[in-house]
């Protein structure tokens, strides 16, 4: 009998809430969609600015205004450092007997991910420098003329 009473209460509550929630969903959907669209435009503008900063950096490395070898050395040494830290944490954490050793293994995965990310940045930068015209075309296909971006942001 108690199960029937609980079921009856839940049924009545669901019925009472279903109608107002249905109306609220229909009323609030356009507002939510407008908010998400506005956020998308803001994020898209931020992504464009970040791409422009990367483009200027790659262009400066290609033209020799910035030296690419110290940049590569910093990234490579950061990768090696993260790899060494990751290896050390793995050695300290295996076999994971307690929670601190499990935490050491988890952090080793994080540092290994950073090491791989630094290597990926080196590879991506080298590809962009070597294939600069293709990189510039890819940016222009996605965002429009790069020269117009630079003029808009400089003024």
C-alpha positions as CSV (number, residue, x, y, z in Angstrom):
1,X,0.0,0.0,0.0
2,X,2.9,2.4,0.8
3,X,4.3,1.9,-2.7
4,X,1.0,2.8,-4.2
5,X,0.9,6.0,-2.1
6,X,4.4,7.0,-3.2
7,X,3.6,6.3,-6.8
8,X,0.4,8.3,-6.6
9,X,2.3,11.3,-5.1
10,X,5.0,11.2,-7.7
11,X,2.4,10.9,-10.5
12,X,0.5,14.0,-9.2
13,X,3.7,16.0,-8.8
14,X,4.8,15.0,-12.3
15,X,1.5,16.1,-13.7
16,X,1.5,19.4,-11.9
17,X,5.1,20.2,-13.0
18,X,4.8,18.9,-16.6
19,X,2.5,21.7,-17.8
20,X,4.5,24.7,-16.4
21,X,7.8,23.2,-17.4
22,X,6.5,22.6,-20.9
23,X,5.4,26.2,-21.2
24,X,8.6,27.5,-19.7
25,X,10.6,25.4,-22.2
26,X,8.7,26.9,-25.1
27,X,9.1,30.4,-23.8
28,X,12.8,30.2,-22.8
29,X,14.1,28.3,-25.9
30,X,14.5,31.4,-28.1
31,X,16.3,33.3,-25.3
32,X,18.6,30.3,-24.8
33,X,19.3,30.0,-28.5
34,X,20.1,33.7,-28.8
35,X,22.4,33.5,-25.8
36,X,24.3,30.5,-27.2
37,X,24.6,32.2,-30.6
38,X,26.0,35.4,-29.0
39,X,28.5,33.3,-27.1
40,X,29.5,31.5,-30.3
41,X,30.2,34.8,-32.0
42,X,32.3,36.0,-29.0
43,X,34.3,32.8,-29.0
44,X,34.7,32.9,-32.8
45,X,36.2,36.5,-32.5
46,X,38.5,35.3,-29.7
47,X,39.7,32.3,-31.8
48,X,40.3,34.7,-34.7
49,X,42.5,36.9,-32.6
50,X,44.4,33.9,-31.3
51,X,45.0,32.7,-34.8
52,X,46.2,36.1,-35.8
53,X,48.7,36.1,-32.9
54,X,50.0,32.7,-34.0
55,X,50.2,33.9,-37.7
56,X,52.2,36.9,-36.7
57,X,54.5,34.7,-34.6
58,X,55.0,32.2,-37.4
59,X,55.6,35.1,-39.9
60,X,58.2,36.7,-37.6
61,X,60.0,33.3,-37.3
62,X,59.9,32.8,-41.0
63,X,61.2,36.2,-41.9
64,X,64.0,36.0,-39.3
65,X,62.6,38.8,-37.1
66,X,62.6,36.3,-34.3
67,X,65.1,33.5,-34.0
68,X,63.3,30.1,-34.2
69,X,66.1,28.0,-32.6
70,X,65.8,29.5,-29.1
71,X,62.0,29.0,-29.4
72,X,62.5,25.4,-30.4
73,X,65.1,24.9,-27.6
74,X,62.7,26.2,-25.0
75,X,59.9,23.9,-26.2
76,X,62.3,20.9,-26.5
77,X,63.8,21.4,-23.1
78,X,60.3,21.8,-21.6
79,X,59.3,18.6,-23.2
80,X,62.3,16.8,-21.9
81,X,61.7,18.2,-18.4
82,X,58.1,17.1,-18.4
83,X,59.2,13.7,-19.6
84,X,61.8,13.3,-16.9
85,X,59.3,14.4,-14.2
86,X,56.7,11.9,-15.6
87,X,59.2,9.1,-15.6
88,X,60.3,9.9,-12.1
89,X,56.7,9.9,-10.9
90,X,56.0,6.6,-12.6
91,X,59.0,5.1,-10.8
92,X,57.9,6.5,-7.5
93,X,54.3,5.4,-7.9
94,X,54.6,1.9,-9.2
95,X,53.2,-0.4,-8.0
96,X,50.4,1.8,-6.6
97,X,50.1,0.6,-3.0
98,X,48.6,3.7,-1.4
99,X,46.7,6.8,-2.5
100,X,49.9,8.9,-2.7
101,X,51.4,6.5,-5.2
102,X,48.2,6.5,-7.2
103,X,48.3,10.3,-7.3
104,X,52.0,10.2,-8.4
105,X,51.0,7.9,-11.4
106,X,48.1,10.2,-12.2
107,X,50.4,13.2,-12.3
108,X,52.9,11.3,-14.4
109,X,50.2,11.0,-17.0
110,X,49.6,14.7,-16.9
111,X,53.3,15.5,-17.3
112,X,53.6,13.0,-20.1
113,X,50.7,14.7,-21.9
114,X,52.5,18.1,-21.5
115,X,55.7,16.5,-23.0
116,X,53.8,15.3,-26.0
117,X,52.0,18.6,-26.4
118,X,55.3,20.5,-26.5
119,X,56.6,18.2,-29.2
120,X,53.4,18.6,-31.1
121,X,53.8,22.4,-30.9
122,X,57.4,22.1,-32.3
123,X,56.1,19.9,-35.2
124,X,53.2,22.2,-36.0
125,X,55.4,25.3,-35.9
126,X,58.0,23.7,-38.2
127,X,55.3,22.7,-40.6
128,X,53.8,26.2,-40.7
129,X,57.1,27.8,-41.3
130,X,58.1,25.3,-44.0
131,X,54.7,25.5,-45.7
132,X,53.9,29.1,-45.0
133,X,51.9,29.8,-48.2
134,X,49.7,26.7,-47.5
135,X,49.3,27.8,-43.9
136,X,48.3,31.3,-45.0
137,X,45.8,29.9,-47.5
138,X,44.2,27.7,-44.8
139,X,43.8,30.7,-42.6
140,X,42.3,32.8,-45.4
141,X,39.9,30.0,-46.3
142,X,38.7,29.9,-42.7
143,X,38.7,33.6,-41.7
144,X,39.1,35.7,-44.8
145,X,42.1,38.0,-45.8
146,X,44.8,38.0,-43.2
147,X,46.0,41.4,-44.3
148,X,42.5,42.9,-43.5
149,X,42.7,41.4,-40.0
150,X,46.0,43.0,-39.4
151,X,44.7,46.4,-40.6
152,X,41.6,46.2,-38.5
153,X,43.5,45.3,-35.3
154,X,46.3,47.8,-35.8
155,X,43.9,50.7,-36.2
